[in-house]
Amino acid sequence: MFTKWKEWARVLKRDIFVLYSAVRDRRVSIWLRLFMLVVVAYAFSPIDLIPDFVPVLGYIDDLLLVPLGIYIALKWLPKDVAAEHRARAEELAKHGKPTNWAAGVLIIFLYVLLGAWLLRWLISWTF
């Protein structure tokens, strides 16, 4: 059973590098490239939208959202383009996972906005 999970994780890691490589391909529609960019940026972001220390919900993005985004993007990606970028993905994966600090900063910004909104709501509720 664990070998199936390991294989799934390995394929998932390769597939995120396929998307990472295909984001710059001009043969792919702009909307699909934007979707792939969001999926790749979030997958490579050092900060999760839902922190892992939050019980149950913290792992939903890692176990559900990222794989679902990868699956949808690969389904929409033309087969010939995907095949071409699979070979390149192996080379990219050897260099390790890049860190996307822009996505991390965006997530921190969303947390600050949420915190300010909650603080404002609490202040208005108490007075």
Buried (B, 14 or more C-beta within 10 A) or exposed (E): EEEEEEEEEEEBBBBBBBBBBBBEBEEBEEEBBEBBBBBBBBBBBEBBBBEEEEEEEBEBBEEEBBBEBBEBBBEBBBEEBBEBBBEBBEEBBEEEBEEBEEBBEBBEEEEEEEEEEEEEEEEEEEE
